[in-house]
Amino acid sequence: MQKLGAEFFGTFWLVLGGCGSAVLAAAFPGVGIGLHGVSLAFGLTVLTMAFAIGHISGCHLNPAVSVGLWLGGRFPAKDLPGYIVAQVLGGIAAGGVLYLIASGKAGFDVAAGFASNGYGEHSPGGYSLMAALVTEVVMTAFFLVVILGATDQRAPAGFAPIAIGLCLTLIHLISIPVTNTSVNPARSTGVALYVGGWAVAQLWLFWVAPIIGAGVGAGIYRFISREQK
């Protein structure tokens, strides 16, 4: 329960911090943080939580990461269901808190997107379903390569949270225009449920693509990290 609690609160922080920056601060008049600030916010949520709870639960905060770590031989299959449920519930709880905050401003309209992920007409840059699929698979794959590499026992000790946080920042800098960046089904679910309609209809992609990408990333890392005999 301690591990599941850590995953719940860690994912809560990721969704509140990352999506909250997008909803509340990205376009704030005069000092809006824009794409760069939102990207950094997502990276900082993972970096801070990795230091805070990494020693408790491993700080996955993401069903795709948990699946990728399992496929990479770093995580037991028996723990997958509990972790995924805790992560999704944490994301939904954070979406609820963010909704309460954002709706305190006159004129707030959840239909504007509420930091949801999307493709086609709901992509920030108007990118197609295929572009969104490729983006999410590739970005998640390299996220897993970095996670597995940074946490490898052969890697320099103590620096994994920095590498992983910066990697997530870079992923957002690349892919916010395409899908608003998911690479995390819990993050996508946490806000899509409050938007409903199109956000829920397109949510399938932001489960399928990150999990496929996680499997690809685990396979890549297993291949390149094999010790020579």
C-alpha positions in Angstrom: 0.0 0.0 0.0 2.9 2.4 0.6 4.1 1.8 -3.0 0.6 2.3 -4.4 0.1 5.4 -2.3 3.4 6.8 -3.6 2.3 6.1 -7.2 -1.1 7.7 -6.6 0.3 10.9 -5.1 3.3 11.0 -7.5 0.9 10.8 -10.5 -1.4 13.4 -8.9 1.6 15.8 -8.8 2.6 15.1 -12.4 -0.9 15.8 -13.7 -1.6 18.8 -11.4 1.8 20.3 -12.1 2.1 19.6 -15.8 -1.6 20.0 -16.9 -2.0 22.8 -14.4 0.8 24.8 -15.9 -0.9 24.4 -19.3 -4.4 25.3 -18.1 -3.6 28.1 -15.7 -0.2 29.6 -16.7 0.5 28.9 -20.4 -1.4 31.8 -21.8 -1.6 34.1 -18.7 -1.6 37.7 -20.0 1.8 39.3 -20.2 3.8 36.5 -18.5 2.4 33.3 -19.9 4.9 30.5 -19.8 3.9 29.0 -23.2 5.1 25.8 -24.7 8.6 26.1 -23.1 7.2 26.6 -19.6 4.7 23.7 -19.8 7.5 21.4 -21.1 9.7 22.3 -18.2 6.8 21.9 -15.7 6.2 18.3 -16.8 9.9 17.6 -16.5 10.1 19.1 -13.0 7.2 17.1 -11.7 9.0 13.9 -12.6 12.4 15.1 -11.4 11.0 16.2 -8.0 8.9 13.1 -7.5 11.8 10.8 -8.5 13.8 12.2 -5.6 10.8 12.2 -3.3 9.4 8.7 -3.9 11.8 6.9 -6.2 13.1 4.9 -3.2 9.5 3.9 -2.2 7.8 2.9 -5.4 10.4 3.5 -8.2 8.4 6.6 -9.3 6.8 5.2 -12.4 3.8 7.6 -12.5 2.8 6.2 -15.8 1.2 2.9 -16.9 3.4 2.8 -20.0 6.5 3.1 -17.9 5.4 0.3 -15.6 4.7 -1.9 -18.6 8.0 -1.0 -20.2 9.9 -1.7 -17.0 8.2 -5.1 -16.8 9.1 -5.9 -20.4 12.6 -4.7 -19.6 12.9 -7.2 -16.7 12.9 -4.6 -14.0 9.4 -4.9 -12.6 7.3 -7.9 -11.5 4.1 -8.6 -13.5 2.1 -9.2 -10.3 2.5 -5.6 -9.3 1.3 -4.2 -12.7 -2.4 -4.0 -12.1 -2.1 -2.2 -8.7 0.4 0.3 -10.1 -1.7 1.1 -13.1 -4.9 1.6 -11.0 -3.1 3.8 -8.5 -1.6 5.9 -11.3 -4.9 6.4 -13.2 -6.8 7.3 -9.9 -4.0 9.8 -9.1 -4.4 11.4 -12.5 -8.2 11.6 -12.2 -8.0 13.1 -8.7 -5.5 15.7 -10.0 -7.8 16.5 -12.9 -10.6 17.1 -10.4 -8.6 19.5 -8.3 -7.4 21.3 -11.4 -11.0 21.6 -12.6 -12.1 23.1 -9.2 -9.3 25.7 -9.4 -9.7 26.5 -13.1 -13.5 26.8 -12.8 -13.1 29.6 -10.2 -12.4 32.0 -13.0 -15.2 33.6 -14.9 -15.5 32.4 -18.5 -13.7 29.0 -17.9 -14.9 26.5 -20.4 -13.7 22.9 -20.1 -14.7 22.4 -23.8 -11.6 24.5 -24.7 -9.5 21.4 -24.1 -8.4 21.4 -20.5 -4.9 20.2 -21.6 -6.4 17.1 -23.2 -4.5 15.1 -25.8 -5.9 14.9 -29.3 -5.3 14.4 -33.0 -6.8 15.8 -36.2 -8.9 18.9 -35.4 -8.0 18.4 -31.7 -4.3 18.4 -32.3 -2.7 21.8 -31.3 -1.1 21.9 -34.7 -3.7 20.1 -36.7 -1.7 16.9 -37.1 -3.2 13.6 -38.4 -4.0 10.4 -36.5 -1.0 8.8 -38.1 1.3 11.6 -37.1 0.0 11.4 -33.6 0.4 7.6 -33.4 4.0 7.8 -34.7 4.9 10.6 -32.3 3.5 8.9 -29.2 5.1 5.6 -30.0 8.6 7.1 -30.8 8.6 9.5 -27.9 7.5 6.9 -25.4 10.1 4.4 -26.7 12.9 6.8 -26.2 11.6 7.8 -22.8 11.9 4.1 -21.8 15.4 3.9 -23.2 16.4 6.8 -21.1 14.7 5.5 -18.0 16.2 2.0 -18.3 19.6 3.4 -19.1 19.7 6.0 -16.3 18.6 3.5 -13.7 20.9 0.7 -14.9 23.2 -0.4 -12.2 26.1 0.4 -14.5 25.0 4.0 -14.9 26.4 6.8 -12.7 24.5 6.7 -9.3 22.2 9.5 -8.2 21.6 11.2 -11.6 18.7 9.2 -12.9 16.0 11.7 -11.8 17.8 14.5 -13.6 18.1 12.6 -16.9 14.5 11.3 -16.8 13.1 14.8 -16.0 15.1 16.5 -18.7 14.0 13.7 -21.2 10.4 14.4 -20.4 11.0 18.1 -20.9 12.5 17.4 -24.3 9.7 15.1 -25.3 7.2 17.9 -24.6 9.2 20.5 -26.5 9.1 18.2 -29.5 5.5 16.9 -29.4 3.2 19.4 -27.7 2.3 20.8 -31.2 1.4 17.3 -32.4 -0.7 15.7 -29.6 -0.3 18.1 -26.6 2.0 15.3 -25.5 0.8 12.3 -23.6 3.4 9.4 -23.4 1.4 8.6 -20.3 -2.1 7.1 -20.3 -2.8 8.2 -16.7 -2.0 11.8 -17.6 -4.3 11.6 -20.6 -7.2 10.0 -18.7 -6.9 12.4 -15.8 -8.1 15.3 -17.8 -10.0 13.7 -20.7 -12.7 12.4 -18.4 -13.6 16.0 -17.4 -13.8 17.1 -21.0 -15.8 14.2 -22.2 -16.9 14.0 -25.8 -14.0 14.1 -28.3 -11.4 13.8 -25.6 -12.8 10.5 -24.3 -13.4 9.3 -27.9 -9.7 9.9 -28.8 -8.4 8.6 -25.5 -7.8 5.1 -26.9 -4.8 6.4 -28.9 -3.1 7.7 -25.8 -3.3 4.3 -24.2 -2.4 2.2 -27.2 0.5 4.2 -28.6 2.4 4.8 -25.3 2.2 1.1 -24.3 3.4 0.0 -27.8 6.2 2.6 -27.5 7.1 1.3 -24.1 7.5 -2.2 -25.5 9.6 -0.9 -28.3 11.8 1.1 -25.9 12.3 -1.9 -23.6 13.3 -4.0 -26.6 15.8 -1.4 -27.8 17.4 -1.1 -24.4 17.6 -4.8 -24.0 19.4 -5.1 -27.3 21.9 -2.3 -26.9 22.7 -3.1 -23.3 23.5 -6.8 -23.7 26.8 -7.6 -22.2 29.2 -9.1 -24.7 30.2 -12.7 -24.1 
